[in-house]
């Protein structure tokens, strides 16, 4: 599996994070991504940017599924 490259939009967001936000993001970071940052294959900023993008994608998917569930639920009533 090929690792993503960081998009400029997310690199900018990663640079603006506070130390506390960086710690929280690193805690949620996937093992493979974290190891690549530790092995210097990615900079910390790149790894943070990729994690931000992954979380945004997952949130978007979750919102779409939730909207579908709510639609189905309201049709049953």
VOMI-70687 format. One record per atom (N, C-alpha, C): residue in one letter; chain; atom name; x, y, z. Coordinates in steps of 0.02 Angstrom, whole numbers, plus 32768, in hexadecimal, padded with zeros to 4 digits. Atoms other than C-alpha are relative to their C-alpha. Example, Ala and Ser with C-alpha at 12.3 -4.5 7.8 and 13.67 -1.06 7.14 Angstrom:
<nodes>
> A	A	N	802D	7FC5	8000
> A	A	CA	8267	7F1F	8186
> A	A	C	802D	803C	8000
> S	A	N	7FD6	7FC5	7FFD
> S	A	CA	82AC	7FCB	8165
> S	A	C	7FD9	8037	8025
</nodes>
This chain:
<nodes>
> X	A	N	802A	7FC5	8000
> X	A	CA	8000	8000	8000
> X	A	C	802C	803E	8000
> X	A	N	7FD9	7FC2	8005
> X	A	CA	8044	80A8	7FCE
> X	A	C	7FE2	8034	802E
> X	A	N	8016	7FCD	7FD2
> X	A	CA	803C	8132	804E
> X	A	C	7FEE	8040	7FD9
> X	A	N	8015	7FC2	8020
> X	A	CA	7FE4	81D3	801F
> X	A	C	8037	8035	8005
> X	A	N	7FD6	7FC5	7FF9
> X	A	CA	8040	8274	8001
> X	A	C	7FD4	8038	801B
> X	A	N	8026	7FCA	7FE0
> X	A	CA	800C	830E	8061
> X	A	C	7FED	8035	7FCD
> X	A	N	8018	7FCA	802B
> X	A	CA	7FA2	838E	8005
> X	A	C	8012	8043	8021
> X	A	N	7FEC	7FBE	7FE8
> X	A	CA	7FD2	8445	8015
> X	A	C	7FCE	801C	8033
> X	A	N	8035	7FE7	7FD4
> X	A	CA	7F2B	846F	8067
> X	A	C	8009	7FE5	8047
> X	A	N	7FF8	8020	7FBE
> X	A	CA	7F4B	83F3	80F4
> X	A	C	8044	8010	801F
> X	A	N	7FC0	7FEB	7FE5
> X	A	CA	8002	8423	8105
> X	A	C	7FF9	8044	8022
> X	A	N	800C	7FBE	7FE2
> X	A	CA	7FC8	84D5	8128
> X	A	C	7FDB	7FF9	8042
> X	A	N	8025	800C	7FC2
> X	A	CA	7F4C	8495	81AA
> X	A	C	802E	7FE3	8035
> X	A	N	7FD2	8021	7FD1
> X	A	CA	7FD4	8429	81FA
> X	A	C	8031	8032	801F
> X	A	N	7FD2	7FCD	7FE7
> X	A	CA	8048	84BF	820B
> X	A	C	7FE0	802D	8034
> X	A	N	8024	7FD3	7FD3
> X	A	CA	7FC3	8521	8268
> X	A	C	7FE9	7FDE	8041
> X	A	N	8016	8024	7FC5
> X	A	CA	7FA5	849B	82ED
> X	A	C	8028	8014	803E
> X	A	N	7FDE	7FF3	7FC1
> X	A	CA	7FCD	84BE	83A3
> X	A	C	8023	7FC0	8016
> X	A	N	7FDC	803C	7FE7
> X	A	CA	8040	8448	8404
> X	A	C	7FCF	7FCD	801B
> X	A	N	8033	802E	7FE4
> X	A	CA	7FA8	83FE	845D
> X	A	C	7FDB	7FDC	7FC8
> X	A	N	8022	801F	8039
> X	A	CA	7F4F	83DF	83B7
> X	A	C	802D	7FCE	7FDD
> X	A	N	7FD1	802E	801E
> X	A	CA	7FEC	838F	8371
> X	A	C	8004	7FBF	8028
> X	A	N	7FFE	803B	7FD4
> X	A	CA	7FF6	8319	8407
> X	A	C	7FC2	7FD4	7FF5
> X	A	N	803E	8025	8009
> X	A	CA	7F40	82E7	83F2
> X	A	C	7FFD	7FDE	7FBC
> X	A	N	8000	801D	8043
> X	A	CA	7F54	82CB	8338
> X	A	C	8032	7FC6	7FFA
> X	A	N	7FD0	8036	8001
> X	A	CA	7FF0	8262	8351
> X	A	C	7FE5	7FC3	8025
> X	A	N	801E	8037	7FDB
> X	A	CA	7F91	81F8	83D0
> X	A	C	7FD0	7FD9	7FD4
> X	A	N	8030	8021	802C
> X	A	CA	7F0C	81D2	834D
> X	A	C	801F	7FE6	7FC0
> X	A	N	7FDF	8013	803F
> X	A	CA	7F8B	81B6	82C2
> X	A	C	8009	7FB5	7FFA
> X	A	N	7FF7	8047	800D
> X	A	CA	7F93	810A	8273
> X	A	C	8049	7FEC	8008
> X	A	N	7FBD	8019	7FF3
> X	A	CA	802A	809F	829C
> X	A	C	8030	8008	7FC6
> X	A	N	7FD5	7FFD	803B
> X	A	CA	806F	8097	81EB
> X	A	C	8015	8048	7FF2
> X	A	N	7FF2	7FBA	800E
> X	A	CA	8063	8152	81D4
> X	A	C	8031	801C	8035
> X	A	N	7FD5	7FE8	7FCA
> X	A	CA	80B4	8174	827E
> X	A	C	8047	7FE5	7FF7
> X	A	N	7FBD	801E	800A
> X	A	CA	8144	80FB	8259
> X	A	C	8025	8022	7FC6
> X	A	N	7FDF	7FDD	8038
> X	A	CA	8166	8151	81B3
> X	A	C	801A	8044	8015
> X	A	N	7FE9	7FBF	7FE7
> X	A	CA	8173	81F7	820D
> X	A	C	803E	7FF5	802C
> X	A	N	7FC7	800E	7FD5
> X	A	CA	81E9	81A9	828E
> X	A	C	803D	7FEC	7FD7
> X	A	N	7FC9	8017	802A
> X	A	CA	8253	8159	8204
> X	A	C	8019	8037	7FD0
> X	A	N	7FED	7FC7	8029
> X	A	CA	8264	8205	81B1
> X	A	C	7FED	7FF8	7FB7
> X	A	N	8019	8006	8045
> X	A	CA	820A	81CA	8114
> X	A	C	7FCE	8038	7FF3
> X	A	N	802E	7FC7	8003
> X	A	CA	818C	8253	8139
> X	A	C	8014	8031	8036
> X	A	N	7FF6	7FD0	7FCA
> X	A	CA	81A0	82F4	8199
> X	A	C	7FC3	7FFB	802E
> X	A	N	8039	7FFF	7FD2
> X	A	CA	8131	830A	8230
> X	A	C	7FC6	8027	7FE2
> X	A	N	8034	7FD7	801F
> X	A	CA	80D2	8392	81D2
> X	A	C	7FDB	7FD9	7FCA
> X	A	N	8020	8028	8034
> X	A	CA	80B2	831C	8140
> X	A	C	7FD3	7FCA	801E
> X	A	N	8027	8034	7FDF
> X	A	CA	8077	8291	81B3
> X	A	C	7FC0	801E	8020
> X	A	N	803A	7FDF	7FE2
> X	A	CA	8004	8309	8210
> X	A	C	7FCD	8014	7FCA
> X	A	N	802C	7FEC	8037
> X	A	CA	7FBE	834B	816B
> X	A	C	7FDA	7FC4	7FE4
> X	A	N	8021	803C	801A
> X	A	CA	7F9A	829B	812D
> X	A	C	7FCB	7FE8	8031
> X	A	N	8030	8016	7FCD
> X	A	CA	7F45	826F	81D2
> X	A	C	7FC2	802E	8000
> X	A	N	8039	7FD2	8004
> X	A	CA	7ED9	830C	81C7
> X	A	C	7FD4	7FF0	7FC4
> X	A	N	8026	8011	803C
> X	A	CA	7EA6	82DC	8117
> X	A	C	7FD8	7FBF	800A
> X	A	N	8021	8040	7FF3
> X	A	CA	7E7D	8229	814B
> X	A	C	7FC3	800B	802D
> X	A	N	8038	7FF3	7FD2
> X	A	CA	7E11	8268	81DB
> X	A	C	7FC8	8027	7FDE
> X	A	N	8034	7FDB	8025
> X	A	CA	7DB6	82E3	8169
> X	A	C	7FD8	7FD1	7FD3
> X	A	N	8022	8030	802C
> X	A	CA	7D90	8257	80EE
> X	A	C	7FD2	7FD2	8028
> X	A	N	8029	802C	7FD7
> X	A	CA	7D52	81E4	8178
> X	A	C	7FC3	8024	801C
> X	A	N	8038	7FD8	7FE6
> X	A	CA	7CE5	826E	81C1
> X	A	C	7FCB	800B	7FC9
> X	A	N	802D	7FF7	8038
> X	A	CA	7C9A	8290	8116
> X	A	C	7FD8	7FC0	7FF3
> X	A	N	8022	8040	800B
> X	A	CA	7C72	81D7	80FE
> X	A	C	7FCE	7FF3	8038
> X	A	N	802D	800C	7FC7
> X	A	CA	7C26	81CC	81AD
> X	A	C	7FC2	802C	7FF9
> X	A	N	8039	7FD3	8007
> X	A	CA	7BB8	8264	818C
> X	A	C	7FD0	7FE8	7FC9
> X	A	N	802A	801A	8036
> X	A	CA	7B7A	8219	80E8
> X	A	C	7FD9	7FC3	8017
> X	A	N	8023	803C	7FE7
> X	A	CA	7B50	8173	813C
> X	A	C	7FCB	8013	8033
> X	A	N	8030	7FEA	7FCD
> X	A	CA	7AFA	81CD	81CC
> X	A	C	7FC3	8020	7FDE
> X	A	N	8038	7FE1	8024
> X	A	CA	7A91	8233	8152
> X	A	C	7FD4	7FCA	7FE0
> X	A	N	8026	8037	801D
> X	A	CA	7A5E	8192	80FA
> X	A	C	7FD7	7FDD	8035
> X	A	N	8024	8021	7FC9
> X	A	CA	7A2F	8142	81A0
> X	A	C	7FC5	802A	8017
> X	A	N	8036	7FD4	7FEA
> X	A	CA	79C8	81DA	81D3
> X	A	C	7FC8	8002	7FCD
> X	A	N	8032	8000	8035
> X	A	CA	7970	81DA	812B
> X	A	C	7FD6	7FC0	8003
> X	A	N	8024	8040	7FFA
> X	A	CA	7944	8121	813C
> X	A	C	7FD4	7FFF	803E
> X	A	N	8024	7FFF	7FC1
> X	A	CA	790E	813C	81EF
> X	A	C	7FC1	802B	7FFB
> X	A	N	803A	7FD3	8006
> X	A	CA	789A	81CD	81C3
> X	A	C	7FCC	7FE4	7FD0
> X	A	N	802F	801F	802E
> X	A	CA	784B	8169	8135
> X	A	C	7FD6	7FCA	8023
> X	A	N	8023	8035	7FDC
> X	A	CA	781B	80DE	81AE
> X	A	C	7FC9	801B	802D
> X	A	N	8030	7FE3	7FD1
> X	A	CA	77B9	8154	821F
> X	A	C	7FC2	8016	7FDE
</nodes>
